Amino acid sequence: MGMEAVYLGFVLMLSIFLGFELISKVPATLHTPLMSGANAISGITVVGAITSAGAGMSDWATALGAIAVFFAMVNVVGGYMVTDRMLGMFKKKEAPVKDQV
C-alpha cells in the first residue's frame, strides 16, 4: 500500500503541474470554448457521482457519493453561468433609440 500511495501522489502532482501549464498557455479568446468543454466533463462527473451514490454500498460510500453529486452540480451550474456571462460580453450592444418628437 505504501508504494501505491507514492505512485498516486506522483500522478496527482504531475496532473496539477500539467494542468496549470496547459491552462496558462490558453489565449483569452479560447477560454469560453474551454469552459464549455470543462462543463461537459463535469456532466460526466455528475453521472459517475449519481452512480456511486446509488450503488447500494455502505452508508459511508452513499454519503460520499451524495456529497460528490452536490459539488459536481455546483461546478456544472457555476461553469454554465460563467460561460453565459462570457458569451454575453461578445454580443453587440444595441444603439439607444432616440425619441422622435
N, C-alpha and C positions, 0 to 999 in steps of 0.2 A: 504494500500500500504506500510506502514511503516514496518509492521511485515514481509511482503513478502521480502522486501529488506534485512532485518536482516537474514532471512532464506537463501536467495540466497548467501549472503556474507558468512554465515557459511558454506554452501556447497562448495563455492569456496575455502575458506581457508582449509577445510578438504581435498579437492581433491588435492590442491597444496602440502600439507604435505604428504598425502598418496603417491602421485606420486614421490615425492623426496625420500621417504623411500624405495619404491619399486625399483626405478632405481639405487639407491646407493647400493643395495644388489645384483645386477646382476653381475655375473662374466664376465670378459673381453671377454671370448670365446663366450658368448651368445649375445654380443652387435650387431653383424651383423644380426642374425635372428630377434632380437628385432626391429632393424631399418627397416627391410623388412616388418614386421608386422605393424609398425607405418606408413609406406608408403601406405599400403593397406587401413588403416583407413583414411589417408589423401585423398586417392582417393574417398572415400565415401563422405568426406567433400566437394570435388570439385563438385560432383553431387548435393549435397544439396545447394551449393552456386549458381550453374547454375540455379537450380530450383527457388531459391529465386530471382535471378536477372531477370529471365524471367517471373515472376509471374504476371506482369501487375499491380502491386500495384502503390504506389505513386513514384514520381521521387526520393525521398529520399531513399526509400527501394530499388529501382533499382540500385542506385549509391552504396549503402552499399553492395548489392549483387555482383556488379561488382568488388568492392574492395576485397570482400571475395574470389571471383574466382581468382583474381590475387595472393593474399597471399597464398591461398591453392595450387595453381600451383607452386609457388616458393618453398613451403615446399615439394611438391612431387618431383620435379626435383632435388632439393638440396639433398633430402634424398636418391634418387637413385644414385646420383653422389657419395655421401659418402659411400653408401653400395658397389658400384662398386670398389671404391678405397680400401675399407677394404678387400673385397674378393681378390683383386689383391695382397694383402700382403701375402696371403696364397698360392699363386701359386709358384711352384718350378721354380727357375731360371735355365736357360739352361747354361751348361758349354760352355765357348768360344771354338770355333773350331780353332785349330792351323793350320797354313798354312803347307801344305805338299810340300816340295821342293825337 
